[in-house]
């Protein structure tokens, strides 16, 4: 059962999602919040698997709430933000804050359910083709976060190759073909990168690859 916290300052949005989820096996709503501050407090109380969160809200926006929730190592909660494609700058900030992906509010309801399942299963929501578009724009923005040190200690040359290919948006199967290794070996390398780079999901491995200069925008 995927336990979900709904956070949106519009009651109708929360109500619609709550009704949708009520009829969906395997997903349940365990809390609702009208702003980011409420979401942070509720996350600590009900410990949801996924927080479906709006970005623009009063008191505390979804980006700050995502940052606080994902920074708490005691919480199992992964954040899935709600936005529109017209709000790319907010998507970039949300990814930096630890969100595992994003949904578009006007997308089909079944796609929203699929997104909750994907993030609840520990994956990133963004598909490779969309990841490349978003992250290439994101990486080229003029105000990046403080640079991270290039991981020399603990990351092997092979893992660096795998990280580069992840940054290019390749799937595990495509990585295996590119490096002439088995898919299980590719998965094992990606899993070790999650641990060594403290990445929550594949989206953040992509971001790390760009920040470290392993992949350049447009390549």
NORLINFEN-V851925 format. One record per backbone hydrogen bond with DSSP energy under -1.0 kcal/mol. NH is the residue of the N-H (numbers start at 1). CO is the residue of the C=O. If there is no record, write none. Layout:
BEGIN
NH/CO ; NH/CO
END
This chain:
BEGIN
2/26 ; 4/28 ; 5/50 ; 6/31 ; 7/52 ; 8/33 ; 14/10 ; 15/11 ; 16/12 ; 17/13 ; 18/14 ; 19/15 ; 20/16 ; 21/17 ; 22/18 ; 24/21 ; 27/24 ; 28/2 ; 30/4 ; 33/6 ; 36/60 ; 39/35 ; 40/36 ; 41/37 ; 42/38 ; 43/39 ; 44/40 ; 45/41 ; 46/42 ; 47/43 ; 49/3 ; 50/3 ; 51/78 ; 52/5 ; 53/80 ; 54/7 ; 60/58 ; 62/55 ; 65/61 ; 66/62 ; 67/63 ; 68/64 ; 69/65 ; 70/66 ; 71/67 ; 72/69 ; 75/72 ; 78/49 ; 80/51 ; 81/101 ; 82/53 ; 83/103 ; 87/84 ; 90/87 ; 91/87 ; 92/88 ; 93/89 ; 94/90 ; 95/91 ; 96/92 ; 97/93 ; 98/95 ; 99/94 ; 100/79 ; 103/81 ; 105/83 ; 107/104 ; 112/108 ; 113/109 ; 114/110 ; 115/111 ; 116/112 ; 117/113 ; 118/114 ; 119/115 ; 120/116 ; 121/117 ; 122/119 ; 123/118 ; 125/100 ; 131/127 ; 132/128 ; 133/129 ; 134/130 ; 135/131 ; 136/132 ; 137/133 ; 138/134 ; 139/135 ; 140/136 ; 141/138 ; 152/150 ; 160/156 ; 161/157 ; 162/158 ; 163/159 ; 164/160 ; 165/161 ; 166/162 ; 167/163 ; 168/164 ; 169/166 ; 170/165 ; 175/171 ; 176/172 ; 177/173 ; 178/174 ; 179/175 ; 181/176 ; 186/182 ; 187/183 ; 188/184 ; 189/185 ; 190/186 ; 191/187 ; 192/188 ; 193/189 ; 194/190 ; 195/191 ; 196/192 ; 197/193 ; 199/194 ; 205/201 ; 206/202 ; 207/203 ; 208/204 ; 209/205 ; 210/206 ; 211/207 ; 212/208 ; 213/210 ; 214/209 ; 215/209 ; 219/216
END
